[in-house]
């Protein structure tokens, strides 16, 4: 994130060589990382990124298997914590 609040997106080729940089507004939702990558029902996942709403109810988190989740706000609109409630 630059001082203006925009996000730099780095592009790489198939072998990892840096090929470019683009900028996007931080008003867009961007997920930068999440942990853990998998887990059983009840696992809390921390999602790190930008552009999340300061109002928790406006942040929707789901799983690729269609399970519901509950979430709470993390740190300064840069992270969310979500718990998978069902498979």
C-alpha positions as CSV (number, residue, x, y, z in Angstrom):
1,X,0.0,0.0,0.0
2,X,1.4,3.4,-0.9
3,X,1.1,6.6,1.0
4,X,-2.0,7.6,-1.0
5,X,-3.7,4.4,0.1
6,X,-3.5,2.7,-3.2
7,X,-2.4,-0.9,-3.6
8,X,0.4,-2.1,-5.8
9,X,-0.1,-5.4,-7.6
10,X,3.0,-7.2,-8.8
11,X,3.0,-9.5,-11.9
12,X,5.4,-12.4,-12.4
13,X,6.0,-14.8,-15.2
14,X,5.8,-18.6,-14.8
15,X,9.4,-18.9,-13.4
16,X,9.0,-16.0,-10.9
17,X,10.6,-13.1,-12.8
18,X,9.0,-9.7,-12.0
19,X,7.2,-8.5,-15.2
20,X,5.3,-5.5,-14.0
21,X,3.5,-3.4,-11.4
22,X,0.0,-2.0,-11.6
23,X,-1.9,0.1,-9.1
24,X,-5.5,-0.2,-8.0
25,X,-7.7,1.8,-5.6
26,X,-7.8,0.5,-2.1
27,X,-11.5,1.1,-2.3
28,X,-11.7,-2.3,-4.1
29,X,-11.7,-5.4,-1.9
30,X,-8.5,-7.3,-2.3
31,X,-7.5,-10.4,-0.4
32,X,-3.7,-10.6,0.1
33,X,-3.5,-13.7,2.2
34,X,-5.4,-16.0,4.5
35,X,-4.5,-18.6,7.1
36,X,-4.9,-21.5,7.6
37,X,-5.5,-22.8,4.0
38,X,-7.8,-25.6,5.3
39,X,-9.3,-27.0,8.4
40,X,-12.4,-28.8,9.9
41,X,-15.7,-27.1,10.7
42,X,-15.1,-24.7,13.5
43,X,-11.7,-23.5,12.3
44,X,-11.2,-19.7,12.4
45,X,-9.7,-18.3,9.3
46,X,-7.9,-15.0,9.3
47,X,-8.2,-13.1,6.0
48,X,-5.8,-10.3,5.3
49,X,-6.4,-7.6,2.7
50,X,-7.8,-4.2,2.0
51,X,-11.2,-2.6,1.3
52,X,-13.2,-4.5,3.9
53,X,-16.2,-2.6,5.3
54,X,-15.8,-1.1,8.8
55,X,-19.3,-2.5,9.4
56,X,-18.9,-6.3,10.1
57,X,-22.4,-7.1,8.8
58,X,-21.4,-5.8,5.3
59,X,-18.5,-8.3,5.0
60,X,-19.7,-11.6,3.6
61,X,-17.5,-14.6,3.9
62,X,-18.3,-18.0,2.4
63,X,-16.6,-21.3,1.5
64,X,-16.2,-23.0,-1.8
65,X,-18.2,-25.9,-0.4
66,X,-21.2,-23.6,0.4
67,X,-20.8,-23.7,4.2
68,X,-22.0,-20.8,6.2
69,X,-19.7,-18.8,8.3
70,X,-19.6,-16.1,11.0
71,X,-17.1,-13.3,10.9
72,X,-15.8,-10.5,13.1
73,X,-13.7,-7.5,12.3
74,X,-10.0,-7.8,12.6
75,X,-7.5,-5.0,12.7
76,X,-8.1,-1.5,11.1
77,X,-10.1,-2.7,8.1
78,X,-7.2,-4.9,7.0
79,X,-8.3,-8.3,8.3
80,X,-11.4,-10.4,9.0
81,X,-11.7,-13.5,11.1
82,X,-14.2,-16.0,9.9
83,X,-15.3,-19.4,11.5
84,X,-16.8,-22.1,9.2
85,X,-20.0,-23.2,10.9
86,X,-21.0,-26.1,8.7
87,X,-19.6,-28.2,5.8
